[in-house]
Each structure stands twice: as C-alpha cells, then as structure tokens.
Amino acid sequence: MHPVNDLRWVKGRHGNVWEHQAKECQACHGTDLKVGSPLARVSAGRVFRIEDHQIVRLTKGQVVTCTLCHSWPRVND
C-alpha cells in the first residue's frame, strides 16, 4: 500500500507505479480505477493542494479516483 496523506506520493510518485505496476493500483482502486475495495475509501477527511493551485478536498468515506486531480489514465485489462 502507498503512503496515505503524503504529498510526495500525490505530487509525483504514483504516476510511475501506474506506468510500471498497474495491477498494484487496481488491487485497491479496481480494474477500472473507479470503485475499488474499501481501501480506496478515505478514512478521515483531508485537504491538500496540488500543482500549486488546485485544492482537493476528500471527505471521510469518499472513494479516491484518478479524476479527483487529473484525467483517467489509459486502463489495460
């Protein structure tokens, strides 16, 4: 599992994992990256800034998906 609430992960590391180990992402976030397992849900509310301008607010229980911050990546089944 990746670090939770770690801006180093949010701001860059997760892209490399998706590109080289997509099944690791799909294990929790689902094969389509839209629903996933309970691990894809936020355990506590969080607010963070990405790309120095966009504020992302996550509420407890919300499913974390790619489109919270950017477009969908290409999914290969």
N, CA, C and O atoms as CSV, one atom per row, in Angstrom:
chain,resi,resn,atom,element,x,y,z
A,1,MET,N,N,0.850,-1.181,0.000
A,1,MET,CA,C,0.000,0.000,0.000
A,1,MET,C,C,0.894,1.242,0.000
A,1,MET,O,O,1.951,1.264,0.632
A,2,HIS,N,N,0.452,2.266,-0.716
A,2,HIS,CA,C,1.218,3.507,-0.776
A,2,HIS,C,C,1.005,4.356,0.472
A,2,HIS,O,O,0.074,4.104,1.237
A,3,PRO,N,N,1.843,5.345,0.683
A,3,PRO,CA,C,1.676,6.245,1.823
A,3,PRO,C,C,0.368,7.031,1.714
A,3,PRO,O,O,0.021,7.523,0.641
A,4,VAL,N,N,-0.333,7.140,2.802
A,4,VAL,CA,C,-1.583,7.891,2.836
A,4,VAL,C,C,-1.286,9.298,3.345
A,4,VAL,O,O,-0.536,9.474,4.305
A,5,ASN,N,N,-1.877,10.297,2.695
A,5,ASN,CA,C,-1.723,11.697,3.093
A,5,ASN,C,C,-0.268,12.168,3.012
A,5,ASN,O,O,0.174,12.974,3.830
A,6,ASP,N,N,0.463,11.667,2.036
A,6,ASP,CA,C,1.855,12.048,1.831
A,6,ASP,C,C,1.949,12.791,0.500
A,6,ASP,O,O,1.779,12.185,-0.557
A,7,LEU,N,N,2.216,14.082,0.541
A,7,LEU,CA,C,2.240,14.882,-0.683
A,7,LEU,C,C,3.343,14.462,-1.650
A,7,LEU,O,O,3.234,14.727,-2.847
A,8,ARG,N,N,4.395,13.819,-1.167
A,8,ARG,CA,C,5.420,13.314,-2.094
A,8,ARG,C,C,4.802,12.252,-2.997
A,8,ARG,O,O,5.148,12.168,-4.175
A,9,TRP,N,N,3.901,11.448,-2.465
A,9,TRP,CA,C,3.206,10.431,-3.259
A,9,TRP,C,C,2.252,11.110,-4.232
A,9,TRP,O,O,2.235,10.793,-5.421
A,10,VAL,N,N,1.467,12.037,-3.723
A,10,VAL,CA,C,0.465,12.732,-4.533
A,10,VAL,C,C,1.113,13.498,-5.682
A,10,VAL,O,O,0.597,13.485,-6.799
A,11,LYS,N,N,2.216,14.153,-5.426
A,11,LYS,CA,C,2.821,15.048,-6.417
A,11,LYS,C,C,3.795,14.374,-7.378
A,11,LYS,O,O,4.562,15.068,-8.046
A,12,GLY,N,N,3.791,13.062,-7.468
A,12,GLY,CA,C,4.674,12.511,-8.478
A,12,GLY,C,C,4.920,11.024,-8.458
A,12,GLY,O,O,5.017,10.410,-9.521
A,13,ARG,N,N,5.024,10.433,-7.315
A,13,ARG,CA,C,5.410,9.027,-7.267
A,13,ARG,C,C,4.366,8.089,-7.836
A,13,ARG,O,O,4.721,7.056,-8.404
A,14,HIS,N,N,3.098,8.411,-7.705
A,14,HIS,CA,C,2.074,7.443,-8.113
A,14,HIS,C,C,2.022,7.225,-9.616
A,14,HIS,O,O,1.599,6.158,-10.061
A,15,GLY,N,N,2.433,8.189,-10.400
A,15,GLY,CA,C,2.439,8.017,-11.849
A,15,GLY,C,C,3.377,6.911,-12.308
A,15,GLY,O,O,3.044,6.146,-13.213
A,16,ASN,N,N,4.531,6.826,-11.695
A,16,ASN,CA,C,5.481,5.777,-12.049
A,16,ASN,C,C,4.954,4.399,-11.696
A,16,ASN,O,O,5.167,3.446,-12.446
A,17,VAL,N,N,4.277,4.278,-10.579
A,17,VAL,CA,C,3.708,2.983,-10.192
A,17,VAL,C,C,2.659,2.577,-11.220
A,17,VAL,O,O,2.638,1.428,-11.661
A,18,TRP,N,N,1.792,3.504,-11.604
A,18,TRP,CA,C,0.757,3.178,-12.589
A,18,TRP,C,C,1.389,2.722,-13.901
A,18,TRP,O,O,0.949,1.735,-14.489
A,19,GLU,N,N,2.395,3.417,-14.353
A,19,GLU,CA,C,3.018,3.085,-15.630
A,19,GLU,C,C,3.708,1.728,-15.637
A,19,GLU,O,O,3.745,1.057,-16.668
A,20,HIS,N,N,4.254,1.320,-14.499
A,20,HIS,CA,C,5.060,0.099,-14.454
A,20,HIS,C,C,4.430,-1.058,-13.675
A,20,HIS,O,O,4.822,-2.210,-13.853
A,21,GLN,N,N,3.459,-0.757,-12.816
A,21,GLN,CA,C,2.845,-1.792,-11.988
A,21,GLN,C,C,1.350,-1.509,-11.804
A,21,GLN,O,O,0.870,-1.406,-10.675
A,22,ALA,N,N,0.637,-1.388,-12.887
A,22,ALA,CA,C,-0.779,-1.006,-12.851
A,22,ALA,C,C,-1.610,-1.918,-11.956
A,22,ALA,O,O,-2.543,-1.454,-11.299
A,23,LYS,N,N,-1.290,-3.188,-11.921
A,23,LYS,CA,C,-2.079,-4.131,-11.109
A,23,LYS,C,C,-1.999,-3.791,-9.623
A,23,LYS,O,O,-2.912,-4.118,-8.865
A,24,GLU,N,N,-0.925,-3.143,-9.203
A,24,GLU,CA,C,-0.809,-2.705,-7.812
A,24,GLU,C,C,-1.886,-1.658,-7.495
A,24,GLU,O,O,-2.477,-1.685,-6.416
A,25,CYS,N,N,-2.137,-0.750,-8.420
A,25,CYS,CA,C,-3.184,0.265,-8.244
A,25,CYS,C,C,-4.562,-0.394,-8.277
A,25,CYS,O,O,-5.427,-0.111,-7.449
A,26,GLN,N,N,-4.740,-1.275,-9.253
A,26,GLN,CA,C,-6.033,-1.923,-9.459
A,26,GLN,C,C,-6.433,-2.822,-8.293
A,26,GLN,O,O,-7.621,-3.076,-8.094
A,27,ALA,N,N,-5.480,-3.298,-7.532
A,27,ALA,CA,C,-5.792,-4.164,-6.394
A,27,ALA,C,C,-6.710,-3.463,-5.393
A,27,ALA,O,O,-7.584,-4.098,-4.804
A,28,CYS,N,N,-6.520,-2.177,-5.201
A,28,CYS,CA,C,-7.371,-1.423,-4.267
A,28,CYS,C,C,-8.384,-0.529,-4.965
A,28,CYS,O,O,-9.514,-0.390,-4.498
A,29,HIS,N,N,-7.986,0.083,-6.086
A,29,HIS,CA,C,-8.837,1.056,-6.752
A,29,HIS,C,C,-9.720,0.454,-7.838
A,29,HIS,O,O,-10.498,1.178,-8.459
A,30,GLY,N,N,-9.621,-0.851,-8.082
A,30,GLY,CA,C,-10.458,-1.535,-9.062
A,30,GLY,C,C,-9.841,-1.552,-10.443
A,30,GLY,O,O,-9.009,-0.706,-10.771
A,31,THR,N,N,-10.251,-2.519,-11.256
A,31,THR,CA,C,-9.670,-2.647,-12.593
A,31,THR,C,C,-9.946,-1.427,-13.453
A,31,THR,O,O,-9.155,-1.100,-14.337
A,32,ASP,N,N,-11.069,-0.746,-13.202
A,32,ASP,CA,C,-11.385,0.469,-13.961
A,32,ASP,C,C,-10.969,1.739,-13.218
A,32,ASP,O,O,-11.163,2.845,-13.723
A,33,LEU,N,N,-10.399,1.584,-12.024
A,33,LEU,CA,C,-9.932,2.678,-11.164
A,33,LEU,C,C,-11.050,3.604,-10.697
A,33,LEU,O,O,-10.789,4.747,-10.324
A,34,LYS,N,N,-12.288,3.122,-10.714
A,34,LYS,CA,C,-13.428,3.973,-10.354
A,34,LYS,C,C,-14.083,3.605,-9.031
A,34,LYS,O,O,-14.663,4.473,-8.379
A,35,VAL,N,N,-14.009,2.356,-8.620
A,35,VAL,CA,C,-14.714,1.960,-7.402
A,35,VAL,C,C,-13.737,1.339,-6.415
A,35,VAL,O,O,-13.415,1.945,-5.392
A,36,GLY,N,N,-13.269,0.149,-6.711
A,36,GLY,CA,C,-12.258,-0.485,-5.880
A,36,GLY,C,C,-12.760,-1.054,-4.570
A,36,GLY,O,O,-13.962,-1.182,-4.336
A,37,SER,N,N,-11.815,-1.385,-3.740
A,37,SER,CA,C,-12.076,-2.028,-2.454
A,37,SER,C,C,-12.275,-0.965,-1.372
A,37,SER,O,O,-12.138,0.229,-1.641
A,38,PRO,N,N,-12.597,-1.395,-0.154
A,38,PRO,CA,C,-12.708,-0.434,0.948
A,38,PRO,C,C,-11.413,0.361,1.176
A,38,PRO,O,O,-11.454,1.461,1.728
A,39,LEU,N,N,-10.282,-0.182,0.760
A,39,LEU,CA,C,-9.020,0.554,0.915
A,39,LEU,C,C,-8.949,1.794,0.041
A,39,LEU,O,O,-8.103,2.658,0.275
A,40,ALA,N,N,-9.813,1.904,-0.957
A,40,ALA,CA,C,-9.834,3.083,-1.823
A,40,ALA,C,C,-10.675,4.212,-1.226
A,40,ALA,O,O,-10.803,5.281,-1.824
A,41,ARG,N,N,-11.239,3.971,-0.062
A,41,ARG,CA,C,-12.050,4.997,0.605
A,41,ARG,C,C,-11.212,5.755,1.637
A,41,ARG,O,O,-10.365,5.174,2.315
A,42,VAL,N,N,-11.458,7.036,1.741
A,42,VAL,CA,C,-10.725,7.887,2.670
A,42,VAL,C,C,-11.181,7.588,4.106
A,42,VAL,O,O,-12.379,7.584,4.391
A,43,SER,N,N,-10.232,7.343,4.995
A,43,SER,CA,C,-10.571,7.017,6.382
A,43,SER,C,C,-10.817,8.251,7.239
A,43,SER,O,O,-11.450,8.167,8.292
A,44,ALA,N,N,-10.314,9.399,6.785
A,44,ALA,CA,C,-10.520,10.663,7.504
A,44,ALA,C,C,-10.485,11.796,6.485
A,44,ALA,O,O,-9.805,11.687,5.464
A,45,GLY,N,N,-11.195,12.860,6.745
A,45,GLY,CA,C,-11.210,13.989,5.832
A,45,GLY,C,C,-9.818,14.575,5.646
A,45,GLY,O,O,-9.025,14.635,6.586
A,46,ARG,N,N,-9.533,15.004,4.429
A,46,ARG,CA,C,-8.232,15.581,4.124
A,46,ARG,C,C,-8.400,16.717,3.108
A,46,ARG,O,O,-9.311,16.688,2.280
A,47,VAL,N,N,-7.525,17.703,3.180
A,47,VAL,CA,C,-7.496,18.801,2.214
A,47,VAL,C,C,-6.040,19.008,1.838
A,47,VAL,O,O,-5.182,19.122,2.714
A,48,PHE,N,N,-5.752,19.059,0.545
A,48,PHE,CA,C,-4.396,19.336,0.118
A,48,PHE,C,C,-4.399,20.088,-1.206
A,48,PHE,O,O,-5.393,20.101,-1.931
A,49,ARG,N,N,-3.274,20.707,-1.501
A,49,ARG,CA,C,-3.113,21.499,-2.719
A,49,ARG,C,C,-2.182,20.740,-3.663
A,49,ARG,O,O,-1.131,20.241,-3.260
A,50,ILE,N,N,-2.595,20.666,-4.928
A,50,ILE,CA,C,-1.740,20.043,-5.932
A,50,ILE,C,C,-1.419,21.069,-7.004
A,50,ILE,O,O,-2.195,21.994,-7.244
A,51,GLU,N,N,-0.289,20.903,-7.636
A,51,GLU,CA,C,0.146,21.777,-8.720
A,51,GLU,C,C,0.055,23.253,-8.348
A,51,GLU,O,O,-0.182,24.103,-9.207
A,52,ASP,N,N,0.242,23.549,-7.079
A,52,ASP,CA,C,0.284,24.910,-6.552
A,52,ASP,C,C,-0.955,25.753,-6.788
A,52,ASP,O,O,-0.918,26.966,-6.582
A,53,HIS,N,N,-2.065,25.135,-7.219
A,53,HIS,CA,C,-3.269,25.946,-7.399
A,53,HIS,C,C,-4.558,25.187,-7.116
A,53,HIS,O,O,-5.519,25.788,-6.637
A,54,GLN,N,N,-4.611,23.920,-7.387
A,54,GLN,CA,C,-5.844,23.163,-7.219
A,54,GLN,C,C,-5.938,22.618,-5.792
A,54,GLN,O,O,-5.009,21.978,-5.300
A,55,ILE,N,N,-7.052,22.875,-5.148
A,55,ILE,CA,C,-7.284,22.337,-3.810
A,55,ILE,C,C,-8.199,21.128,-3.944
A,55,ILE,O,O,-9.254,21.199,-4.575
A,56,VAL,N,N,-7.784,20.028,-3.347
A,56,VAL,CA,C,-8.562,18.790,-3.364
A,56,VAL,C,C,-9.065,18.542,-1.953
A,56,VAL,O,O,-8.284,18.517,-1.002
A,57,ARG,N,N,-10.369,18.358,-1.823
A,57,ARG,CA,C,-10.988,18.071,-0.528
A,57,ARG,C,C,-11.559,16.664,-0.570
A,57,ARG,O,O,-12.362,16.335,-1.443
A,58,LEU,N,N,-11.145,15.847,0.367
A,58,LEU,CA,C,-11.641,14.480,0.471
A,58,LEU,C,C,-12.414,14.341,1.774
A,58,LEU,O,O,-11.933,14.742,2.834
A,59,THR,N,N,-13.594,13.781,1.692
A,59,THR,CA,C,-14.400,13.575,2.889
A,59,THR,C,C,-14.306,12.124,3.325
A,59,THR,O,O,-14.093,11.234,2.503
A,60,LYS,N,N,-14.462,11.894,4.588
A,60,LYS,CA,C,-14.396,10.539,5.125
A,60,LYS,C,C,-15.366,9.641,4.352
A,60,LYS,O,O,-16.536,9.980,4.180
A,61,GLY,N,N,-14.865,8.497,3.893
A,61,GLY,CA,C,-15.677,7.538,3.158
A,61,GLY,C,C,-15.691,7.735,1.653
A,61,GLY,O,O,-16.176,6.868,0.926
A,62,GLN,N,N,-15.173,8.853,1.172
A,62,GLN,CA,C,-15.144,9.125,-0.262
A,62,GLN,C,C,-14.192,8.162,-0.967
A,62,GLN,O,O,-13.123,7.842,-0.447
A,63,VAL,N,N,-14.589,7.703,-2.157
A,63,VAL,CA,C,-13.730,6.837,-2.956
A,63,VAL,C,C,-12.692,7.691,-3.680
A,63,VAL,O,O,-13.037,8.682,-4.322
A,64,VAL,N,N,-11.431,7.308,-3.576
A,64,VAL,CA,C,-10.358,8.027,-4.248
A,64,VAL,C,C,-10.234,7.492,-5.673
A,64,VAL,O,O,-9.973,6.309,-5.888
A,65,THR,N,N,-10.427,8.388,-6.637
A,65,THR,CA,C,-10.301,8.047,-8.048
A,65,THR,C,C,-9.328,9.019,-8.710
A,65,THR,O,O,-8.985,10.058,-8.145
A,66,CYS,N,N,-8.899,8.668,-9.897
A,66,CYS,CA,C,-7.931,9.485,-10.634
A,66,CYS,C,C,-8.454,10.883,-10.922
A,66,CYS,O,O,-7.700,11.854,-10.861
A,67,THR,N,N,-9.740,10.991,-11.236
A,67,THR,CA,C,-10.279,12.271,-11.693
A,67,THR,C,C,-10.413,13.312,-10.586
A,67,THR,O,O,-10.850,14.431,-10.853
A,68,LEU,N,N,-10.054,12.977,-9.377
A,68,LEU,CA,C,-10.021,13.997,-8.331
A,68,LEU,C,C,-8.971,15.052,-8.662
A,68,LEU,O,O,-9.099,16.213,-8.274
A,69,CYS,N,N,-7.928,14.633,-9.384
A,69,CYS,CA,C,-6.815,15.543,-9.672
A,69,CYS,C,C,-6.475,15.665,-11.154
A,69,CYS,O,O,-5.921,16.682,-11.572
A,70,HIS,N,N,-6.792,14.661,-11.950
A,70,HIS,CA,C,-6.422,14.680,-13.372
A,70,HIS,C,C,-7.336,13.737,-14.145
A,70,HIS,O,O,-8.249,13.146,-13.568
A,71,SER,N,N,-7.099,13.594,-15.434
A,71,SER,CA,C,-7.933,12.732,-16.260
A,71,SER,C,C,-7.621,11.258,-16.007
A,71,SER,O,O,-6.621,10.916,-15.375
A,72,TRP,N,N,-8.493,10.402,-16.511
A,72,TRP,CA,C,-8.280,8.963,-16.350
A,72,TRP,C,C,-7.041,8.514,-17.095
A,72,TRP,O,O,-6.803,8.956,-18.220
A,73,PRO,N,N,-6.234,7.632,-16.481
A,73,PRO,CA,C,-5.131,7.055,-17.233
A,73,PRO,C,C,-5.689,5.973,-18.165
A,73,PRO,O,O,-6.814,5.508,-17.986
A,74,ARG,N,N,-4.914,5.591,-19.129
A,74,ARG,CA,C,-5.312,4.507,-20.017
A,74,ARG,C,C,-5.313,3.198,-19.202
A,74,ARG,O,O,-4.323,2.869,-18.548
A,75,VAL,N,N,-6.411,2.474,-19.250
A,75,VAL,CA,C,-6.537,1.231,-18.493
A,75,VAL,C,C,-6.435,0.062,-19.453
A,75,VAL,O,O,-7.205,-0.044,-20.407
A,76,ASN,N,N,-5.482,-0.809,-19.193
A,76,ASN,CA,C,-5.324,-2.038,-19.979
A,76,ASN,C,C,-5.730,-3.213,-19.115
A,76,ASN,O,O,-5.131,-3.444,-18.065
A,77,ASP,N,N,-6.730,-3.955,-19.536
A,77,ASP,CA,C,-7.169,-5.125,-18.758
A,77,ASP,C,C,-6.387,-6.355,-19.136
A,77,ASP,O,O,-6.622,-7.430,-18.584
